[in-house]
Amino acid sequence: MNTNSIPHKKLAVVIVDFQGDFTEEKKGSLAVPGTDKNYIMEVIDATKRFVDNNLPIYATQDWHPNNHMSFYTNHPGTHPFDMIEINGRSQIMWPPHCIQGTEGANILIDNFFLKQVIQKGMDPRFDSYSGFADDGGKKIQLEEILNQDGVTELIIYGLATDYCVKATVLDAIKIGFRVHLLLDLCRGVLPETTASATEKMRAHGTDITEIAAFFNSGQD
Ligand SMILES: [Zn+2]
């Protein structure tokens, strides 16, 4: 592993919303383009390599109740991907996804490899793209867990680049973590919003990189 100046024990991996409903491979209700079998295998393989290098792996999990406000089905007359105003905030109407206890909510990496799963989006009144806080401002336990474990630097990848990855990365930077975003292990909902999200993350100080920056071929 090519660690350079990175102190091992303070570096950790955060995998964002790597769940069936966000993938084509699992025929998810909110499948992000490019999330085929190959993508799933690349994410799993990369994660195993980080585990082999003793990095702790944390995973966020979108975990909604049936009556969640982000589902268009809970707003009669709306359609998927409509933008509506709720309590003064813009909200995209998503297809129902990642409902608690359903197969589509499952994380696609064996729990054995994960140090901890951080669930979000349980409050039906607020959406929660970020793994650090929901749209109502309520903190999610990720920050506390990372602080307790002495983590200062994060490798982040997952789904989707233009929503939950972006929000999680920007919050991590705001809190003070150094962030390496592995862009080749992320997929976005739309090309335009993915490009602007990537630029925004870069502008805020994110190291936009890829898995090859951490592993030299064949010799880590
Ligand atoms: Zn959601």
Residues whose N, C-alpha, C, O or C-beta is under 5 A from the ligand:
A	BS01	ZN	D62 G121
